[in-house]
């Protein structure tokens, strides 16, 4: 069972080996050396995580020391880390948190953005790490779109294999976001198909876009292509769960940009250079 799980993980991400062979080789080495198929992957990665560092170095054109310095700054805020992690304790498996959320913190700290848009909130882990970075930067706002528990309906329709973002009973969207960070947050409840275009048109230009909502091909491609029109030059588009379908890789080819993957966390990014 353990071997089968390990092989399945390697094969699943191996679909992108041709697109990003360097990152895939690092993933294989890291995966085996840390024996991640035998142990539950830690929620926050090691401060010197090799695969994460390579992803950030390639995406942001920074060195390893810079990555580790920013990660150390994040970890030094024990009140923030404890708030987020304690919010997730005992709430069940499917709360929709993004893997390795610390990468979002590093991206935001280095990009120094004014406006970020994300789709998909659920517990609000990604939102919390983005907002923490904005606060530490001393500027910027986050606009989030979320349709709570919509994936339950999609799974019933057979559109998704299973729901991954179910809010625990009695919990609201973004319950993992600390109150002291919410002044930079604008949350809209609804489906991105109905909200995203109008929101982006109102904002005019954005610096970073994060997809982590409905992971169907049609919705992912819609969000990527819509956000791309408003993404500023040198802005970054990030997607979670890129292995669910070919929307992300197809979009990267369409816009003729190099896709950078973080295997093991199922994250991909393209930069509008």
Residue pairs with C-beta under 8 A, 6 or more apart in sequence:
2 37
2 38
3 37
5 37
6 31
6 37
9 31
9 36
9 37
9 264
10 28
10 31
12 243
13 24
13 27
13 243
13 261
13 263
13 264
13 266
14 24
15 243
16 24
16 242
16 243
16 249
16 259
16 261
16 263
17 24
19 249
19 252
19 259
19 261
20 259
20 260
20 261
22 54
23 51
23 54
23 55
23 58
23 260
23 261
23 262
23 263
24 261
24 263
26 50
26 51
26 54
26 263
27 51
27 263
27 264
29 50
30 36
30 49
30 50
30 51
30 264
31 37
31 263
31 264
36 264
41 99
41 264
43 85
43 88
43 97
44 75
44 81
44 100
44 101
44 102
45 52
45 100
45 102
47 68
47 71
47 72
47 75
48 68
49 100
51 262
51 263
51 264
51 265
52 67
52 100
52 102
52 103
52 262
52 265
53 64
53 67
53 68
55 103
55 260
55 261
55 262
55 267
55 269
56 62
56 67
56 103
56 106
56 107
57 63
57 64
57 67
58 260
59 107
59 236
59 260
59 269
59 271
60 106
60 107
60 110
60 111
62 110
66 110
67 106
70 105
70 106
70 109
70 110
71 102
71 105
71 106
73 109
73 136
74 80
74 81
74 102
74 105
74 106
74 129
74 132
75 81
77 132
80 128
80 132
80 178
83 176
83 178
84 125
84 128
84 129
84 176
84 178
87 123
87 175
87 176
88 95
88 97
88 123
88 125
88 176
91 123
91 168
91 171
92 166
92 168
94 162
94 163
94 164
94 165
94 166
95 122
95 123
95 165
95 166
95 167
95 168
96 120
96 121
96 122
96 123
96 125
96 164
96 165
96 166
96 212
97 122
97 123
97 125
97 126
97 176
98 104
98 125
98 126
98 212
98 240
98 265
98 267
99 240
99 264
99 265
99 266
99 267
100 262
100 265
100 267
101 125
101 126
101 128
101 129
102 129
103 262
103 265
103 267
104 126
104 129
104 130
104 133
104 210
104 238
105 129
105 130
105 132
105 133
106 133
107 133
107 208
107 236
107 238
108 116
108 130
108 133
108 134
108 137
108 140
108 208
109 133
109 136
109 137
111 207
111 208
111 235
111 236
112 137
112 139
112 140
113 134
113 140
113 206
113 207
113 208
114 139
114 140
114 141
114 207
115 140
115 141
115 143
115 203
115 205
115 206
115 207
116 130
116 134
116 140
116 141
116 142
116 143
116 206
116 207
116 208
116 209
116 210
117 142
117 143
117 144
117 145
117 196
117 199
117 200
117 203
117 206
117 208
117 209
117 210
117 227
118 126
118 127
118 130
118 142
118 143
118 144
118 145
118 209
118 210
118 211
118 212
119 144
119 145
119 146
119 192
119 196
119 210
119 211
119 212
119 213
119 223
120 126
120 145
120 146
120 165
120 210
120 211
120 212
120 213
120 214
120 240
121 127
121 144
121 145
121 146
121 173
121 174
121 187
122 146
122 148
122 165
122 166
122 167
122 173
123 167
123 171
123 174
123 175
123 176
124 173
124 174
124 175
124 176
124 177
125 176
126 210
126 212
126 240
127 142
127 144
127 174
127 176
127 177
127 185
128 174
128 176
128 177
128 178
128 181
130 142
130 210
131 142
131 177
131 181
131 182
131 184
131 185
132 181
134 140
134 141
134 142
134 184
135 181
135 184
140 184
140 207
141 184
141 185
141 186
142 184
142 185
142 186
143 186
143 188
143 199
143 203
144 174
144 185
144 186
144 187
144 188
145 187
145 188
145 190
145 191
145 192
145 195
145 196
145 199
145 213
146 173
146 174
146 187
146 188
146 189
146 213
147 189
147 190
147 191
147 192
147 213
147 214
148 167
148 173
148 189
149 163
149 165
149 166
149 167
150 191
150 214
151 160
151 163
151 164
151 165
151 166
151 214
152 163
152 166
154 160
154 163
154 214
154 216
155 161
155 162
155 163
159 216
160 214
160 215
160 216
164 241
167 173
167 175
173 187
173 189
174 185
174 187
177 185
188 195
188 199
191 214
192 213
192 214
192 219
192 222
192 223
193 219
193 222
196 222
196 223
196 226
196 227
197 226
200 206
200 226
200 227
200 229
200 230
201 230
203 230
204 230
205 230
205 231
205 232
206 227
206 230
206 231
206 232
206 235
207 231
207 232
207 235
207 236
208 235
208 236
208 237
208 238
209 223
209 227
209 228
209 231
209 235
209 236
209 237
209 238
210 238
210 239
210 240
211 220
211 223
211 224
211 227
211 237
211 238
211 239
211 240
212 239
212 240
212 241
213 219
213 223
214 220
215 241
215 244
215 245
216 245
217 245
217 246
217 247
220 239
220 244
220 245
220 247
220 248
220 251
221 247
221 250
221 251
224 237
224 239
224 247
224 248
224 251
225 251
225 254
227 237
228 237
228 251
228 255
228 272
231 237
231 272
232 272
233 272
233 273
234 271
234 272
234 273
235 271
235 272
236 269
236 270
236 271
236 272
237 269
237 270
237 271
237 272
238 267
238 268
238 269
239 248
239 267
239 268
239 269
240 266
240 267
241 266
242 248
242 249
242 261
242 266
242 267
242 268
243 266
248 259
248 268
249 259
249 268
251 270
252 258
252 259
252 268
252 270
255 270
255 272
257 270
257 271
257 272
257 273
258 270
259 268
259 269
259 270
260 268
260 269
260 270
260 271
261 267
261 268
262 268
262 269
